[in-house]
């Protein structure tokens, strides 16, 4: 079944239920379906057809979600990209995806126009949305076009969506996702997050990110309400929860941190939230317990996956086992193999129980991709003998559950000892002295690599000595203590909240005046 057909079934099931809201704008399933079909007709009149890539440089707004479904109606490939991206980055995606049409809004207009000029994409190939003013057409115009009668006949093996990886290690890679893979990923996520019919979900995870796409698709499958939020703001989230009676939050830990630590958290009515899920990065045990105390959720789940294969493992008991990534997800198998970034490790080269190694997942999963877009080199590196090499480091605990300890490329070898950044970060996060922390290895003549921690201090009086004492009082081995601290205004992150350690290695940070850094 293709995604547009699945959507029409949801419309028939509950036509009068509210499907989406964006500020004062809201649409029932029936009204939204009519608008989507008109926009699909408008896109077709602009020359967009089955198999064509439609790139969007938009924030989470009603029009973006409408364009997503309109693409599914006509078999076009929805290709969203980070609205905070530079003109150079957008130009790369336009050329790489061979874009047929590109949508922008006011805040992305200049960068998108410059990218089109660089790639030679004609200006009549631009679609303006909301306060966008240039381009060959405007969303308001195509929304009144003659509507398509319904979804075109298309195999569910066809590409529905192409996401671009966050590019934490270099140029982003296109990840084509079929209708079948997207449908199976959403169904698995619904089951493993414990979501129910009519669930009201916050749509703040960017729709250019796999979690944002998953939230939208899950909401539609469940006849739920998707509450658009163009950009994350902790107090704005608190207001929306109370206003829209949001029941489920599926976010990255960074967002949960800012929400539960907001000074006005206690002033808001959050009683409707019963379901918490996080993914994208590890959550410290301190933050896990803080979220559990603050929300008292009925369900609290760690969902570990990627853009390439959505489901790796799931832990539905994170309150009892903070930091655990749990067991293999539905229709998935996980192995841990010897980690060697310089060699082509075999999927059969398993580590001993309790040892750390690279996490690999079977490509037989029904929510797996089939390979990167025009990147056979990336396929060769990541896919071997039917297994996807995640680049993540993990180990099995005594219960046979997975603990993620970092990235293969982020592992620090200092004085011949392996140090995993996340175990150091977890200790510092528990100290109450930092808001956010990132540990990395820097070249050192004596140690090979010197472990340093970059922190956003929680209080003005925090010092490196206080942080070192917190490490000494913890169960962390002495050799794993940071050898230096950098107090920064902000730890660099991607648009989806993912930590960008390479920015720290490259010196792309700002030290806070008044704090004594010891790098």
KASUL-V655677 format. One line per field, one symbol per residue. psi: psi as a letter, one per 20 degrees, with the letter a starting at -180 (. if undefined). A space follows every 50 residues. Layout:
psi=???
This chain:
psi=prhhghghhhghhmhiqphqqncipqprgghhgggghghghghhhjjpap iqpoppmqrorghghghghhghhjjropnqqpijqrhgggggggggilph qpqragijgghgghghhgijpqhijpopqdjqharirqghgiijrpqqha qqoqqiiqphqoqpqikijbpqppnpprggggghggghgggiikqrpjpo qpmhpqijqhhggggghgghhjkapoopohqppghhggghgggjlphpon rqhgggghgijphjgiiqokhhoiopqqahrqpqhghghggggghlqhpo poopbrhgohofrpojlhghmpipibrqrpkqpqrprponiirnqqiimq rqpiqqappqqpiipikqrjqqokmhghghhhppkjqpohiqprqpahjk qpppjaqgiippookipppphhhghgghhihjiqgqqpprpqpphgigpp pqppqoqhqhjprhhghhhhghiajpqhijqqiqppoqhpppqrhjjppn hhhghjjmroqpqipnql.
